[in-house]
Amino acid sequence: MLTLEFKKFTDFPRGTMYDLLCDAYSYDERNKNIWEKNWKESDDFFYDNPEIADKYGFVTCIDGDPIGFVTWDPRKQPDYVEIGHNGIREKYKRQGYGHKQLEEALRRIKEYEGLKRIIVCTNSNLAAPRNYESVGFKLYDRKPNETESAFTGDYLYYEIEL
């Protein structure tokens, strides 16, 4: 039986976040072309700031192997906390792991005293909207995506009011 665990970023070497993002968005090569710089910068930031990485995110593992991760930004609390990168390796998608990962992130975020809401922005042509809606997020805004990443669909803005 597979064991699902949520571990600290510092349990893994630099590059883990970048590797997971590359794999999670590997279904379309355009993603890497557009987002690679952001993915590398995010990985560098978290590994340069381990106290932030381990407090505001985690790596999802099966039998010790990283299959996904999620991060969040708490700087605007108590008004809101924003979910940042959130992804699962392509091989493990559509098996409930992304849902479990998001539930664990929400459990941790909801522990912040006085927090009013949790927000996230995603794109309409991804599986993510269904995942966010499945844990209680409600759509509050939609904007056209007129950037080079328009193939991922419109920008969708979700929130959970606490």
Number of C-alpha atoms within 10 A of each C-alpha: 5 8 9 17 15 18 17 16 25 17 12 14 9 17 16 20 26 19 17 22 26 21 18 21 18 14 11 11 10 15 18 17 10 12 14 15 12 12 20 17 12 16 20 15 14 21 21 12 12 14 12 16 20 18 14 21 25 24 29 26 19 16 12 15 13 22 25 28 27 21 22 23 18 18 10 10 16 14 12 21 22 20 23 16 18 22 26 24 20 17 10 14 16 12 9 10 20 24 19 15 24 21 17 16 21 16 11 13 22 16 9 13 9 12 18 15 17 24 20 19 20 22 21 20 14 14 12 17 20 12 18 22 14 13 14 13 19 16 17 11 11 15 11 12 16 11 9 10 15 14 16 17 16 19 18 19 19 22 22 19 13 10
